[in-house]
C-alpha cells in the first residue's frame, strides 16, 4: 500500500439543490431536513458519506483495496469472517464469542486487513467489534452536516399516478384508477459542509495520497451519479481545500473557514441558481504555511 498522507487538510464542500429533496428525514415523513430555529436546510454527514461510498464503488469497486464495507444489502460479519480467513486465523471462527473477542494480536491483524481492503474504513473509520471482532478504526476524514447559507422553503406537491396497485383499489374507484401522492422539494438552496483530514489517523489506517485523490474526485463528481426524481438538480459548485505544510497544521481551521465568504448578491431577491451568490476565497498567501486550492 502507498505511503499515508503527511499533511493536514481542511476543506469546504459547497453544493446546491434545485427543485429537489437533498436529504429526507425519515422521522418527518421524508421532508427535507431543516433547522427548526433558523429555517436553514440540513444534509447529514452520513448522507454525504453515502454518496462518496457509492461513487467509489461505481468507479473503483473492481480494484484491489477499494471495496466498500458499508454498502447496500451488505452483511457485515461476512467481511469479518473473510478477514480472519485471510490472516490465517480461521480456527478462531469455530470458537465461542468470548474466545474470538480475546484473540489479541489477531484482532489487530484483522483490523489492518480491513483497512487495506475497504476504502471507506481507512477513510471514515468503522466499529467492527461484532461477534467476529475486527476492532475499531477512527478514520482520518471527518465531515460535518451540510447547512444552507440562507433559510430554505420546503414545498409539498400533489402528484398523480394513472394506475392503482390492486384489483380492490380499481373496483373501489370504478375504473378511474388514480393514485394520489405527495412530493416534497426545496426550490433552491446552497449548502456548505466542512471537512478535516488528519495525517496522524491516516498513518493508522493507511489512507494514502492515492486515496486522497479518489476522495477529492468523489466530492466533485458524486452528484453526477446520484440523480433521482426526488433529488432534482444537485451539483458540487466548489471544493475549497486548505493544505497545511505540516502534520499538525499551520492555522486554525475555524479561521480558514471564516475567511471564505459566500453571500447572496444584493441585486438578487430570490436566488434560483448559484450565479446569485458571490464567493470570496482568501488569497494563496493569506495564511503562512497553508496552500489554498480550489477544485
C-alpha positions as CSV (number, residue, x, y, z in Angstrom):
1,X,0.0,0.0,0.0
2,X,1.2,3.5,-0.7
3,X,2.6,5.8,1.9
4,X,0.0,7.5,4.1
5,X,-0.5,11.3,3.7
6,X,1.7,13.6,5.8
7,X,-0.1,16.9,5.6
8,X,-3.2,18.1,7.4
9,X,-6.1,19.2,5.3
10,X,-9.2,21.2,6.0
11,X,-11.9,21.7,3.3
12,X,-15.2,23.2,2.4
13,X,-17.7,21.5,0.2
14,X,-20.2,23.9,-1.5
15,X,-23.1,22.3,-3.2
16,X,-26.6,23.3,-4.3
17,X,-30.0,21.8,-4.9
18,X,-32.8,23.0,-7.2
19,X,-36.4,21.6,-7.1
20,X,-35.3,18.6,-5.1
21,X,-35.0,17.0,-1.7
22,X,-31.3,16.8,-0.8
23,X,-31.8,14.7,2.3
24,X,-35.1,13.5,3.6
25,X,-35.9,12.9,7.3
26,X,-37.5,9.5,7.8
27,X,-38.8,10.7,11.2
28,X,-40.7,13.5,9.5
29,X,-42.3,11.8,6.5
30,X,-39.1,12.2,4.4
31,X,-39.4,16.0,4.5
32,X,-36.2,17.9,3.7
33,X,-34.2,18.4,6.9
34,X,-34.4,21.9,8.3
35,X,-33.1,23.6,11.4
36,X,-36.3,24.5,13.2
37,X,-34.9,27.6,14.8
38,X,-33.2,29.2,11.7
39,X,-35.0,27.7,8.8
40,X,-31.7,26.6,7.2
41,X,-31.6,23.4,5.3
42,X,-29.5,20.5,6.6
43,X,-27.8,17.5,4.9
44,X,-26.3,14.9,7.3
45,X,-22.7,13.8,7.1
46,X,-24.0,10.2,6.8
47,X,-25.8,11.3,3.6
48,X,-22.6,12.8,2.1
49,X,-20.5,9.8,3.0
50,X,-23.1,7.5,1.4
51,X,-22.6,9.4,-1.9
52,X,-18.8,9.1,-1.6
53,X,-19.1,5.4,-1.0
54,X,-21.4,5.0,-3.9
55,X,-19.1,6.9,-6.2
56,X,-16.0,4.9,-5.2
57,X,-17.9,1.6,-5.5
58,X,-19.1,2.6,-9.0
59,X,-15.7,3.8,-10.3
60,X,-13.1,1.8,-8.3
61,X,-15.1,-1.2,-7.0
62,X,-13.2,-3.8,-9.1
63,X,-9.7,-2.6,-8.0
64,X,-7.9,-4.2,-5.0
65,X,-8.2,-2.1,-1.9
66,X,-11.3,-0.1,-3.0
67,X,-14.1,-2.4,-1.8
68,X,-16.8,-0.7,0.3
69,X,-17.7,-2.1,3.7
70,X,-21.0,-0.2,4.3
71,X,-22.9,-0.9,1.1
72,X,-26.4,-1.9,0.1
73,X,-27.6,-5.2,1.4
74,X,-24.2,-6.0,3.0
75,X,-23.9,-8.5,5.8
76,X,-21.0,-7.0,7.8
77,X,-20.0,-10.1,9.7
78,X,-19.2,-11.9,6.5
79,X,-16.4,-9.4,5.8
80,X,-15.1,-10.0,9.3
81,X,-15.0,-13.8,8.7
82,X,-13.2,-13.2,5.4
83,X,-10.6,-11.1,7.3
84,X,-9.9,-13.9,9.7
85,X,-9.6,-16.4,6.9
86,X,-7.2,-14.1,5.1
87,X,-4.8,-13.7,8.1
88,X,-4.8,-17.5,8.7
89,X,-6.9,-17.4,11.9
90,X,-9.9,-19.4,10.5
91,X,-9.8,-21.7,13.6
92,X,-10.9,-18.7,15.8
93,X,-14.2,-18.7,13.8
94,X,-15.1,-22.0,15.4
95,X,-14.7,-20.8,19.0
96,X,-17.3,-19.1,21.1
97,X,-17.8,-15.3,21.1
98,X,-15.6,-14.8,24.2
99,X,-12.7,-16.6,22.5
100,X,-13.0,-14.6,19.3
101,X,-13.0,-11.3,21.1
102,X,-10.0,-12.2,23.2
103,X,-7.7,-13.1,20.3
104,X,-5.3,-10.2,20.9
105,X,-2.8,-9.8,18.0
106,X,-5.3,-11.5,15.6
107,X,-7.8,-8.7,16.2
108,X,-5.1,-6.2,15.2
109,X,-4.2,-8.2,12.1
110,X,-7.8,-8.4,11.1
111,X,-8.2,-4.6,11.7
112,X,-5.3,-3.9,9.4
113,X,-6.7,-6.3,6.8
114,X,-10.0,-4.5,6.8
115,X,-8.3,-1.1,6.4
116,X,-6.3,-2.4,3.5
117,X,-9.3,-3.9,1.8
118,X,-12.0,-1.3,2.3
119,X,-11.7,2.3,1.2
120,X,-14.4,3.6,3.4
121,X,-12.9,2.0,6.5
122,X,-9.5,3.6,6.1
123,X,-11.2,6.9,5.1
124,X,-14.1,7.3,7.5
125,X,-13.3,4.5,10.1
126,X,-15.7,1.9,11.5
127,X,-16.7,0.0,14.6
128,X,-16.1,-3.7,13.8
129,X,-16.4,-5.2,17.2
130,X,-19.1,-7.7,16.3
131,X,-19.2,-11.4,17.2
132,X,-16.2,-11.8,14.9
133,X,-14.1,-8.9,16.3
134,X,-12.0,-6.8,13.9
135,X,-11.5,-4.0,16.3
136,X,-12.4,-0.3,15.8
137,X,-11.0,2.3,13.4
138,X,-11.1,6.0,13.8
139,X,-11.0,7.4,10.3
140,X,-8.7,10.3,9.2
141,X,-11.6,12.0,7.2
142,X,-14.4,13.6,9.2
143,X,-17.3,15.6,7.8
144,X,-19.9,17.9,9.3
145,X,-23.5,18.3,8.4
146,X,-24.1,20.5,5.3
147,X,-26.0,23.6,6.2
148,X,-27.6,26.1,3.7
149,X,-26.3,29.6,3.5
150,X,-29.9,31.1,3.7
151,X,-33.1,29.7,5.1
152,X,-34.9,27.4,2.7
153,X,-38.6,26.9,1.9
154,X,-39.9,23.3,1.8
155,X,-42.8,22.8,-0.7
156,X,-45.3,20.0,-0.8
157,X,-46.6,18.9,-4.2
158,X,-49.5,16.6,-5.0
159,X,-48.7,14.0,-7.7
160,X,-50.9,11.6,-9.5
161,X,-50.2,8.1,-10.8
162,X,-52.6,6.9,-13.5
163,X,-52.7,3.4,-12.1
164,X,-53.6,1.5,-9.0
165,X,-51.8,-1.3,-7.3
166,X,-54.6,-3.9,-6.7
167,X,-57.9,-5.1,-8.1
168,X,-59.6,-3.9,-4.9
169,X,-58.4,-0.3,-5.5
170,X,-59.6,-0.5,-9.1
171,X,-63.0,-1.7,-8.0
172,X,-63.3,0.9,-5.4
173,X,-62.6,3.7,-7.9
174,X,-65.0,2.2,-10.6
175,X,-62.2,2.1,-13.2
176,X,-60.9,5.6,-12.6
177,X,-57.6,4.1,-11.4
178,X,-55.7,7.0,-10.0
179,X,-53.4,7.1,-7.0
180,X,-52.5,10.4,-5.3
181,X,-49.2,11.0,-3.6
182,X,-47.0,13.8,-2.2
183,X,-43.6,15.0,-3.1
184,X,-41.5,17.5,-1.1
185,X,-38.8,19.8,-2.5
186,X,-36.6,22.7,-1.8
187,X,-36.9,25.3,-4.6
188,X,-33.3,26.3,-4.2
189,X,-30.5,26.2,-1.6
190,X,-26.8,26.5,-1.4
191,X,-25.2,24.2,1.3
192,X,-21.8,24.1,2.9
193,X,-20.2,21.2,4.6
194,X,-16.8,21.3,6.3
195,X,-14.2,18.5,6.5
196,X,-11.0,17.7,8.2
197,X,-8.2,15.2,7.3
198,X,-5.7,14.1,10.0
199,X,-2.4,12.6,8.9
200,X,-1.9,11.1,12.3
201,X,-5.0,9.0,11.9
202,X,-4.1,8.3,8.2
203,X,-0.9,6.7,9.4
204,X,-3.0,4.3,11.5
205,X,-5.4,3.3,8.6
206,X,-3.0,3.6,5.6
207,X,-5.0,6.4,4.0
208,X,-2.7,7.5,1.1
209,X,-2.2,10.2,-1.4
210,X,-3.9,8.0,-4.0
211,X,-6.9,7.6,-1.6
212,X,-6.9,11.4,-1.2
213,X,-7.1,11.9,-4.9
214,X,-10.0,9.5,-5.2
215,X,-11.8,11.3,-2.3
216,X,-11.4,14.7,-3.9
217,X,-12.8,13.3,-7.2
218,X,-15.7,11.7,-5.3
219,X,-16.6,15.0,-3.7
220,X,-16.6,16.9,-7.0
221,X,-18.4,14.3,-9.1
222,X,-20.6,12.2,-6.7
223,X,-23.8,14.1,-7.5
224,X,-23.4,13.3,-11.2
225,X,-24.0,9.7,-10.5
226,X,-26.7,10.1,-7.9
227,X,-29.6,11.6,-9.9
228,X,-33.1,10.7,-9.0
229,X,-36.6,12.1,-9.4
230,X,-36.6,13.0,-5.7
231,X,-33.3,14.9,-5.6
232,X,-33.9,17.3,-8.5
233,X,-30.7,19.1,-9.6
234,X,-27.8,18.7,-7.3
235,X,-24.2,19.6,-8.0
236,X,-20.9,20.4,-6.3
237,X,-20.3,24.0,-7.1
238,X,-16.9,24.5,-5.2
239,X,-14.5,22.4,-3.3
240,X,-12.1,24.7,-1.4
241,X,-9.1,22.8,0.1
242,X,-6.6,24.2,2.7
243,X,-3.4,22.1,2.6
244,X,-1.2,22.7,5.6
245,X,2.6,22.5,5.3
246,X,2.9,20.3,8.4
247,X,1.1,17.4,10.0
248,X,-0.2,19.4,13.0
249,X,-1.4,22.3,10.8
250,X,-0.3,26.0,10.3
251,X,-3.6,27.7,11.1
252,X,-6.8,27.0,12.9
253,X,-9.5,25.5,10.7
254,X,-12.1,27.9,12.1
255,X,-10.0,30.9,10.9
256,X,-9.6,29.3,7.5
257,X,-13.3,28.7,7.1
258,X,-14.3,32.2,8.3
259,X,-12.0,33.6,5.6
260,X,-14.3,32.2,2.9
261,X,-17.3,34.4,2.3
262,X,-20.4,33.2,0.5
263,X,-23.3,35.7,0.3
264,X,-26.3,36.3,-1.9
265,X,-25.8,39.3,-4.3
266,X,-27.6,42.4,-3.2
267,X,-29.4,42.6,-6.6
268,X,-30.9,39.2,-6.2
269,X,-34.2,38.9,-4.2
270,X,-35.0,35.2,-4.6
271,X,-32.0,33.1,-5.7
272,X,-32.6,30.2,-8.0
273,X,-29.1,29.3,-9.2
274,X,-25.5,29.5,-8.0
275,X,-24.8,32.7,-10.0
276,X,-26.9,34.5,-7.5
277,X,-24.1,34.2,-4.9
278,X,-20.7,35.8,-4.6
279,X,-17.9,33.6,-3.3
280,X,-14.7,35.1,-1.9
281,X,-11.8,32.8,-1.3
282,X,-8.7,34.0,0.6
283,X,-5.5,34.7,-1.4
284,X,-2.9,32.0,-1.6
285,X,-0.6,33.8,0.8
286,X,-3.3,34.9,3.3
287,X,-2.2,32.2,5.8
288,X,1.5,31.3,6.0
289,X,2.1,27.6,5.6
290,X,-1.3,27.0,4.1
291,X,-1.9,26.4,0.4
292,X,-5.4,27.3,-0.8
293,X,-6.6,25.0,-3.6
294,X,-9.9,25.3,-5.5
295,X,-11.3,22.3,-7.2
